[in-house]
Structures are given as C-alpha cells and as structure tokens.
C-alpha cells in the first residue's frame, strides 16, 4: 500500500471479529450512470479510467466476501477472494 500512498489498519478482538480500514489516494473520475447497478453505493462512482487496482478480500464468511466482491467490482477494482488462509498465502 505504501507504493501507492495508502495505509491499512486492523483492529481485532478475539471471538468478536476484525475491522480493517484502508486509505488510498484516488482522483475523481467522471460520473457514469448505470441502469444495472445491483448495490447502491452512496457517493462512490468508480475508480479513475486507466487505473487498475487489485484488492485481496480475506474473509471467511462467504456472504461477506460476496458482498465486498460485488461492491468493489462495481467500482472498477479487480478483486480476488480466497476462501481460506492457505489460498491467501498461495496468492
């Protein structure tokens, strides 16, 4: 993340879960109206054209992983969502 001016923080409580936050520097992109949006994303349109960002979703709950995948893909990110720790390490 430091290569693109970003930062990742993680707060975790045993038995309750984790909260991961990331910040990356992005420029505003032109608005694109899509009639096939599945999930409304308030205030977010997409990443800037010509930019490619790969986001690795590490989440053991398949519903959470699917939701994050759909939201981030709609914004134009490339997403990988391994199902377990072994797959994460392999990636």
LODO-403784 format. One record per atom (N, C-alpha, C): x, y, z; atom name; chain. Coordinates in nm, 4 decimals. Layout:
@px->X, py->Y, pz->Z, at->CA, ch->A .
...
END
This chain:
@px->0.0820, py->-0.1197, pz->0.0000, at->N, ch->A .
@px->0.0000, py->0.0000, pz->0.0000, at->CA, ch->A .
@px->0.0857, py->0.1250, pz->0.0000, at->C, ch->A .
@px->0.2029, py->0.1195, pz->0.0602, at->N, ch->A .
@px->0.2850, py->0.2385, pz->0.0662, at->CA, ch->A .
@px->0.3297, py->0.2832, pz->-0.0721, at->C, ch->A .
@px->0.3394, py->0.1894, pz->-0.1668, at->N, ch->A .
@px->0.3817, py->0.2249, pz->-0.3019, at->CA, ch->A .
@px->0.2823, py->0.3184, pz->-0.3701, at->C, ch->A .
@px->0.1547, py->0.3087, pz->-0.3336, at->N, ch->A .
@px->0.0542, py->0.3965, pz->-0.3941, at->CA, ch->A .
@px->0.0032, py->0.5007, pz->-0.2956, at->C, ch->A .
@px->0.0783, py->0.5213, pz->-0.1867, at->N, ch->A .
@px->0.0415, py->0.6244, pz->-0.0904, at->CA, ch->A .
@px->-0.0733, py->0.5858, pz->-0.0002, at->C, ch->A .
@px->-0.0901, py->0.4572, pz->0.0256, at->N, ch->A .
@px->-0.2030, py->0.4114, pz->0.1063, at->CA, ch->A .
@px->-0.1633, py->0.3673, pz->0.2449, at->C, ch->A .
@px->-0.2641, py->0.3288, pz->0.3210, at->N, ch->A .
@px->-0.2435, py->0.2833, pz->0.4579, at->CA, ch->A .
@px->-0.3519, py->0.1820, pz->0.4915, at->C, ch->A .
@px->-0.3139, py->0.0759, pz->0.5622, at->N, ch->A .
@px->-0.4097, py->-0.0248, pz->0.6087, at->CA, ch->A .
@px->-0.3986, py->-0.0332, pz->0.7612, at->C, ch->A .
@px->-0.5137, py->-0.0349, pz->0.8294, at->N, ch->A .
@px->-0.5147, py->-0.0569, pz->0.9741, at->CA, ch->A .
@px->-0.6107, py->-0.1709, pz->1.0046, at->C, ch->A .
@px->-0.5800, py->-0.2447, pz->1.1097, at->N, ch->A .
@px->-0.6635, py->-0.3579, pz->1.1503, at->CA, ch->A .
@px->-0.6826, py->-0.3520, pz->1.3014, at->C, ch->A .
@px->-0.8078, py->-0.3657, pz->1.3442, at->N, ch->A .
@px->-0.8401, py->-0.3807, pz->1.4851, at->CA, ch->A .
@px->-0.9130, py->-0.5136, pz->1.4986, at->C, ch->A .
@px->-0.8677, py->-0.5968, pz->1.5908, at->N, ch->A .
@px->-0.9256, py->-0.7297, pz->1.6035, at->CA, ch->A .
@px->-0.9492, py->-0.7630, pz->1.7501, at->C, ch->A .
@px->-1.0643, py->-0.8243, pz->1.7774, at->N, ch->A .
@px->-1.0979, py->-0.8714, pz->1.9110, at->CA, ch->A .
@px->-1.1300, py->-1.0190, pz->1.9009, at->C, ch->A .
@px->-1.0562, py->-1.0990, pz->1.9750, at->N, ch->A .
@px->-1.0735, py->-1.2434, pz->1.9717, at->CA, ch->A .
@px->-1.2183, py->-1.2813, pz->2.0010, at->C, ch->A .
@px->-1.2766, py->-1.3630, pz->1.9149, at->N, ch->A .
@px->-1.4136, py->-1.4095, pz->1.9325, at->CA, ch->A .
@px->-1.5198, py->-1.3130, pz->1.8855, at->C, ch->A .
@px->-1.4806, py->-1.1902, pz->1.8478, at->N, ch->A .
@px->-1.5795, py->-1.0919, pz->1.8011, at->CA, ch->A .
@px->-1.5600, py->-1.0534, pz->1.6554, at->C, ch->A .
@px->-1.4374, py->-1.0553, pz->1.6080, at->N, ch->A .
@px->-1.4139, py->-1.0217, pz->1.4687, at->CA, ch->A .
@px->-1.3095, py->-0.9140, pz->1.4519, at->C, ch->A .
@px->-1.2938, py->-0.8704, pz->1.3288, at->N, ch->A .
@px->-1.1916, py->-0.7720, pz->1.2949, at->CA, ch->A .
@px->-1.2510, py->-0.6601, pz->1.2121, at->C, ch->A .
@px->-1.1918, py->-0.5440, pz->1.2235, at->N, ch->A .
@px->-1.2303, py->-0.4287, pz->1.1426, at->CA, ch->A .
@px->-1.1054, py->-0.3816, pz->1.0692, at->C, ch->A .
@px->-1.1097, py->-0.3883, pz->0.9369, at->N, ch->A .
@px->-0.9970, py->-0.3462, pz->0.8543, at->CA, ch->A .
@px->-1.0362, py->-0.2184, pz->0.7815, at->C, ch->A .
@px->-0.9469, py->-0.1221, pz->0.7822, at->N, ch->A .
@px->-0.9705, py->0.0045, pz->0.7145, at->CA, ch->A .
@px->-0.8536, py->0.0310, pz->0.6207, at->C, ch->A .
@px->-0.8839, py->0.0797, pz->0.5006, at->N, ch->A .
@px->-0.7736, py->0.1173, pz->0.4125, at->CA, ch->A .
@px->-0.8008, py->0.2527, pz->0.3516, at->C, ch->A .
@px->-0.6941, py->0.3245, pz->0.3278, at->N, ch->A .
@px->-0.6992, py->0.4546, pz->0.2638, at->CA, ch->A .
@px->-0.6047, py->0.4515, pz->0.1453, at->C, ch->A .
@px->-0.6526, py->0.4940, pz->0.0290, at->N, ch->A .
@px->-0.5677, py->0.5059, pz->-0.0882, at->CA, ch->A .
@px->-0.5965, py->0.6387, pz->-0.1548, at->C, ch->A .
@px->-0.4959, py->0.6938, pz->-0.2210, at->N, ch->A .
@px->-0.5127, py->0.8206, pz->-0.2891, at->CA, ch->A .
@px->-0.5745, py->0.7947, pz->-0.4261, at->C, ch->A .
@px->-0.6880, py->0.8580, pz->-0.4509, at->N, ch->A .
@px->-0.7571, py->0.8416, pz->-0.5776, at->CA, ch->A .
@px->-0.7964, py->0.9781, pz->-0.6317, at->C, ch->A .
@px->-0.8006, py->0.9889, pz->-0.7619, at->N, ch->A .
@px->-0.8505, py->1.1100, pz->-0.8247, at->CA, ch->A .
@px->-0.9985, py->1.0892, pz->-0.8574, at->C, ch->A .
@px->-1.0736, py->1.1984, pz->-0.8654, at->N, ch->A .
@px->-1.2142, py->1.1880, pz->-0.9018, at->CA, ch->A .
@px->-1.2279, py->1.1405, pz->-1.0455, at->C, ch->A .
@px->-1.3219, py->1.0519, pz->-1.0678, at->N, ch->A .
@px->-1.3488, py->1.0016, pz->-1.2018, at->CA, ch->A .
@px->-1.4765, py->1.0662, pz->-1.2529, at->C, ch->A .
@px->-1.4941, py->1.0642, pz->-1.3844, at->N, ch->A .
@px->-1.6185, py->1.1147, pz->-1.4418, at->CA, ch->A .
@px->-1.7341, py->1.0264, pz->-1.3964, at->C, ch->A .
@px->-1.8490, py->1.0879, pz->-1.3722, at->N, ch->A .
@px->-1.9662, py->1.0119, pz->-1.3307, at->CA, ch->A .
@px->-2.0170, py->0.9237, pz->-1.4431, at->C, ch->A .
@px->-2.0543, py->0.8036, pz->-1.4090, at->N, ch->A .
@px->-2.1110, py->0.7090, pz->-1.5038, at->CA, ch->A .
@px->-2.2421, py->0.6595, pz->-1.4455, at->C, ch->A .
@px->-2.3489, py->0.6721, pz->-1.5204, at->N, ch->A .
@px->-2.4785, py->0.6251, pz->-1.4744, at->CA, ch->A .
@px->-2.5025, py->0.4873, pz->-1.5343, at->C, ch->A .
@px->-2.5315, py->0.3940, pz->-1.4479, at->N, ch->A .
@px->-2.5540, py->0.2571, pz->-1.4915, at->CA, ch->A .
@px->-2.6923, py->0.2123, pz->-1.4475, at->C, ch->A .
@px->-2.7665, py->0.1548, pz->-1.5396, at->N, ch->A .
@px->-2.9016, py->0.1093, pz->-1.5069, at->CA, ch->A .
@px->-2.9018, py->-0.0295, pz->-1.4450, at->C, ch->A .
@px->-2.7853, py->-0.0976, pz->-1.4461, at->N, ch->A .
@px->-2.7833, py->-0.2338, pz->-1.3941, at->CA, ch->A .
@px->-2.7106, py->-0.2457, pz->-1.2606, at->C, ch->A .
@px->-2.6983, py->-0.1359, pz->-1.1866, at->N, ch->A .
@px->-2.6335, py->-0.1417, pz->-1.0555, at->CA, ch->A .
@px->-2.7139, py->-0.2316, pz->-0.9628, at->C, ch->A .
@px->-2.6448, py->-0.3189, pz->-0.8941, at->N, ch->A .
@px->-2.7101, py->-0.4106, pz->-0.8019, at->CA, ch->A .
@px->-2.7152, py->-0.3501, pz->-0.6620, at->C, ch->A .
@px->-2.6055, py->-0.2888, pz->-0.6219, at->N, ch->A .
@px->-2.5923, py->-0.2379, pz->-0.4865, at->CA, ch->A .
@px->-2.5715, py->-0.0869, pz->-0.4925, at->C, ch->A .
@px->-2.6577, py->-0.0072, pz->-0.4278, at->N, ch->A .
@px->-2.6352, py->0.1369, pz->-0.4279, at->CA, ch->A .
@px->-2.5127, py->0.1720, pz->-0.3440, at->C, ch->A .
@px->-2.4271, py->0.2553, pz->-0.3987, at->N, ch->A .
@px->-2.3049, py->0.2949, pz->-0.3304, at->CA, ch->A .
@px->-2.3068, py->0.4470, pz->-0.3213, at->C, ch->A .
@px->-2.3517, py->0.4992, pz->-0.2085, at->N, ch->A .
@px->-2.3666, py->0.6427, pz->-0.1903, at->CA, ch->A .
@px->-2.2341, py->0.7154, pz->-0.2047, at->C, ch->A .
@px->-2.2302, py->0.8109, pz->-0.2956, at->N, ch->A .
@px->-2.1142, py->0.8967, pz->-0.3110, at->CA, ch->A .
@px->-1.9995, py->0.8369, pz->-0.3900, at->C, ch->A .
@px->-2.0014, py->0.7081, pz->-0.4191, at->N, ch->A .
@px->-1.8927, py->0.6461, pz->-0.4944, at->CA, ch->A .
@px->-1.9391, py->0.6209, pz->-0.6365, at->C, ch->A .
@px->-1.8521, py->0.6515, pz->-0.7319, at->N, ch->A .
@px->-1.8870, py->0.6315, pz->-0.8719, at->CA, ch->A .
@px->-1.8020, py->0.5206, pz->-0.9319, at->C, ch->A .
@px->-1.6718, py->0.5404, pz->-0.9377, at->N, ch->A .
@px->-1.5801, py->0.4395, pz->-0.9900, at->CA, ch->A .
@px->-1.4376, py->0.4874, pz->-0.9688, at->C, ch->A .
@px->-1.3418, py->0.4001, pz->-1.0009, at->N, ch->A .
@px->-1.2030, py->0.4437, pz->-0.9968, at->CA, ch->A .
@px->-1.1731, py->0.5178, pz->-1.1263, at->C, ch->A .
@px->-1.0659, py->0.5945, pz->-1.1269, at->N, ch->A .
@px->-1.0297, py->0.6733, pz->-1.2444, at->CA, ch->A .
@px->-0.9998, py->0.5812, pz->-1.3624, at->C, ch->A .
@px->-1.0446, py->0.6177, pz->-1.4826, at->N, ch->A .
@px->-1.0176, py->0.5360, pz->-1.6011, at->CA, ch->A .
@px->-0.8673, py->0.5178, pz->-1.6212, at->C, ch->A .
@px->-0.8287, py->0.4003, pz->-1.6679, at->N, ch->A .
@px->-0.6880, py->0.3724, pz->-1.6940, at->CA, ch->A .
@px->-0.6105, py->0.3263, pz->-1.5726, at->C, ch->A .
@px->-0.6752, py->0.3194, pz->-1.4579, at->N, ch->A .
@px->-0.6091, py->0.2740, pz->-1.3356, at->CA, ch->A .
@px->-0.6579, py->0.1332, pz->-1.3039, at->C, ch->A .
@px->-0.5677, py->0.0470, pz->-1.2602, at->N, ch->A .
@px->-0.6042, py->-0.0890, pz->-1.2214, at->CA, ch->A .
@px->-0.5548, py->-0.1149, pz->-1.0800, at->C, ch->A .
@px->-0.6451, py->-0.1498, pz->-0.9921, at->N, ch->A .
@px->-0.6102, py->-0.1835, pz->-0.8546, at->CA, ch->A .
@px->-0.6636, py->-0.3216, pz->-0.8242, at->C, ch->A .
@px->-0.5788, py->-0.4050, pz->-0.7673, at->N, ch->A .
@px->-0.6185, py->-0.5388, pz->-0.7255, at->CA, ch->A .
@px->-0.6393, py->-0.5370, pz->-0.5753, at->C, ch->A .
@px->-0.7562, py->-0.5813, pz->-0.5307, at->N, ch->A .
@px->-0.7872, py->-0.5886, pz->-0.3889, at->CA, ch->A .
@px->-0.8076, py->-0.7344, pz->-0.3513, at->C, ch->A .
@px->-0.7390, py->-0.7755, pz->-0.2469, at->N, ch->A .
@px->-0.7487, py->-0.9121, pz->-0.1958, at->CA, ch->A .
@px->-0.8440, py->-0.9100, pz->-0.0773, at->C, ch->A .
@px->-0.9572, py->-0.9783, pz->-0.0900, at->N, ch->A .
@px->-1.0556, py->-0.9865, pz->0.0181, at->CA, ch->A .
@px->-1.0283, py->-1.1141, pz->0.0972, at->C, ch->A .
@px->-0.9938, py->-1.0970, pz->0.2235, at->N, ch->A .
@px->-0.9671, py->-1.2117, pz->0.3101, at->CA, ch->A .
@px->-1.0780, py->-1.2149, pz->0.4150, at->C, ch->A .
@px->-1.1768, py->-1.2997, pz->0.3912, at->N, ch->A .
@px->-1.2965, py->-1.3064, pz->0.4763, at->CA, ch->A .
@px->-1.3473, py->-1.4488, pz->0.4744, at->C, ch->A .
@px->-1.3638, py->-1.5093, pz->0.5919, at->N, ch->A .
@px->-1.4078, py->-1.6479, pz->0.5962, at->CA, ch->A .
@px->-1.5585, py->-1.6647, pz->0.5790, at->C, ch->A .
@px->-1.6352, py->-1.5586, pz->0.5937, at->N, ch->A .
@px->-1.7804, py->-1.5649, pz->0.5740, at->CA, ch->A .
@px->-1.8094, py->-1.5408, pz->0.4264, at->C, ch->A .
@px->-1.8630, py->-1.6409, pz->0.3584, at->N, ch->A .
@px->-1.8830, py->-1.6322, pz->0.2128, at->CA, ch->A .
@px->-1.9805, py->-1.5210, pz->0.1739, at->C, ch->A .
@px->-2.0827, py->-1.4932, pz->0.2556, at->N, ch->A .
@px->-2.1775, py->-1.3848, pz->0.2240, at->CA, ch->A .
@px->-2.1079, py->-1.2491, pz->0.2300, at->C, ch->A .
@px->-2.0253, py->-1.2279, pz->0.3326, at->N, ch->A .
@px->-1.9500, py->-1.1026, pz->0.3428, at->CA, ch->A .
@px->-1.8535, py->-1.0866, pz->0.2259, at->C, ch->A .
@px->-1.7856, py->-1.1973, pz->0.1916, at->N, ch->A .
@px->-1.6894, py->-1.1953, pz->0.0818, at->CA, ch->A .
@px->-1.7589, py->-1.1618, pz->-0.0499, at->C, ch->A .
@px->-1.8750, py->-1.2205, pz->-0.0739, at->N, ch->A .
@px->-1.9509, py->-1.1944, pz->-0.1961, at->CA, ch->A .
@px->-1.9972, py->-1.0490, pz->-0.2028, at->C, ch->A .
@px->-2.0477, py->-0.9958, pz->-0.0920, at->N, ch->A .
@px->-2.0925, py->-0.8570, pz->-0.0886, at->CA, ch->A .
@px->-1.9780, py->-0.7606, pz->-0.1192, at->C, ch->A .
@px->-1.8647, py->-0.7791, pz->-0.0513, at->N, ch->A .
@px->-1.7490, py->-0.6934, pz->-0.0772, at->CA, ch->A .
@px->-1.7034, py->-0.7052, pz->-0.2219, at->C, ch->A .
@px->-1.7026, py->-0.8267, pz->-0.2732, at->N, ch->A .
@px->-1.6627, py->-0.8510, pz->-0.4113, at->CA, ch->A .
@px->-1.7519, py->-0.7727, pz->-0.5071, at->C, ch->A .
@px->-1.8839, py->-0.7791, pz->-0.4887, at->N, ch->A .
@px->-1.9774, py->-0.7099, pz->-0.5775, at->CA, ch->A .
@px->-1.9599, py->-0.5582, pz->-0.5703, at->C, ch->A .
@px->-1.9467, py->-0.5051, pz->-0.4505, at->N, ch->A .
@px->-1.9314, py->-0.3600, pz->-0.4352, at->CA, ch->A .
@px->-1.8038, py->-0.3120, pz->-0.5028, at->C, ch->A .
@px->-1.6922, py->-0.3784, pz->-0.4737, at->N, ch->A .
@px->-1.5638, py->-0.3332, pz->-0.5273, at->CA, ch->A .
@px->-1.5545, py->-0.3526, pz->-0.6785, at->C, ch->A .
@px->-1.6137, py->-0.4606, pz->-0.7312, at->N, ch->A .
@px->-1.6128, py->-0.4809, pz->-0.8758, at->CA, ch->A .
@px->-1.6951, py->-0.3741, pz->-0.9468, at->C, ch->A .
@px->-1.8083, py->-0.3325, pz->-0.8867, at->N, ch->A .
@px->-1.8897, py->-0.2263, pz->-0.9460, at->CA, ch->A .
@px->-1.8119, py->-0.0957, pz->-0.9560, at->C, ch->A .
@px->-1.7204, py->-0.0746, pz->-0.8637, at->N, ch->A .
@px->-1.6400, py->0.0472, pz->-0.8639, at->CA, ch->A .
@px->-1.5215, py->0.0377, pz->-0.9590, at->C, ch->A .
@px->-1.4980, py->-0.0802, pz->-1.0166, at->N, ch->A .
@px->-1.3922, py->-0.0952, pz->-1.1156, at->CA, ch->A .
@px->-1.2655, py->-0.1615, pz->-1.0655, at->C, ch->A .
@px->-1.2663, py->-0.2112, pz->-0.9422, at->N, ch->A .
@px->-1.1488, py->-0.2782, pz->-0.8885, at->CA, ch->A .
@px->-1.1441, py->-0.4223, pz->-0.9367, at->C, ch->A .
@px->-1.0235, py->-0.4751, pz->-0.9513, at->N, ch->A .
@px->-1.0062, py->-0.6176, pz->-0.9737, at->CA, ch->A .
@px->-1.0025, py->-0.6813, pz->-0.8351, at->C, ch->A .
@px->-1.0786, py->-0.7875, pz->-0.8157, at->N, ch->A .
@px->-1.0934, py->-0.8450, pz->-0.6819, at->CA, ch->A .
@px->-1.0614, py->-0.9934, pz->-0.6840, at->C, ch->A .
@px->-0.9887, py->-1.0376, pz->-0.5815, at->N, ch->A .
@px->-0.9681, py->-1.1800, pz->-0.5586, at->CA, ch->A .
@px->-1.0157, py->-1.2102, pz->-0.4181, at->C, ch->A .
@px->-1.0896, py->-1.3188, pz->-0.4026, at->N, ch->A .
@px->-1.1450, py->-1.3540, pz->-0.2723, at->CA, ch->A .
@px->-1.1188, py->-1.4973, pz->-0.2361, at->C, ch->A .
@px->-0.9968, py->-1.5271, pz->-0.1889, at->N, ch->A .
@px->-0.9692, py->-1.6649, pz->-0.1488, at->CA, ch->A .
@px->-1.0595, py->-1.7069, pz->-0.0337, at->C, ch->A .
@px->-1.0831, py->-1.8371, pz->-0.0232, at->N, ch->A .
@px->-1.1773, py->-1.8882, pz->0.0753, at->CA, ch->A .
@px->-1.1141, py->-1.9264, pz->0.2078, at->C, ch->A .
@px->-0.9802, py->-1.9374, pz->0.2115, at->N, ch->A .
@px->-0.9161, py->-1.9763, pz->0.3368, at->CA, ch->A .
@px->-0.7726, py->-1.9246, pz->0.3406, at->C, ch->A .
@px->-0.7098, py->-1.9412, pz->0.4565, at->N, ch->A .
@px->-0.5753, py->-1.8899, pz->0.4770, at->CA, ch->A .
@px->-0.4711, py->-1.9516, pz->0.3843, at->C, ch->A .
@px->-0.4862, py->-2.0791, pz->0.3516, at->N, ch->A .
@px->-0.3912, py->-2.1431, pz->0.2611, at->CA, ch->A .
@px->-0.3951, py->-2.0766, pz->0.1233, at->C, ch->A .
@px->-0.5141, py->-2.0432, pz->0.0750, at->N, ch->A .
@px->-0.5269, py->-1.9766, pz->-0.0550, at->CA, ch->A .
@px->-0.4672, py->-1.8356, pz->-0.0499, at->C, ch->A .
@px->-0.4842, py->-1.7675, pz->0.0651, at->N, ch->A .
@px->-0.4263, py->-1.6331, pz->0.0807, at->CA, ch->A .
@px->-0.2757, py->-1.6398, pz->0.0675, at->C, ch->A .
@px->-0.2145, py->-1.7334, pz->0.1385, at->N, ch->A .
@px->-0.0694, py->-1.7468, pz->0.1341, at->CA, ch->A .
@px->-0.0209, py->-1.7832, pz->-0.0065, at->C, ch->A .
@px->-0.0972, py->-1.8682, pz->-0.0752, at->N, ch->A .
@px->-0.0606, py->-1.9064, pz->-0.2117, at->CA, ch->A .
@px->-0.0637, py->-1.7871, pz->-0.3065, at->C, ch->A .
@px->-0.1595, py->-1.6957, pz->-0.2835, at->N, ch->A .
@px->-0.1680, py->-1.5762, pz->-0.3677, at->CA, ch->A .
@px->-0.0569, py->-1.4786, pz->-0.3360, at->C, ch->A .
END
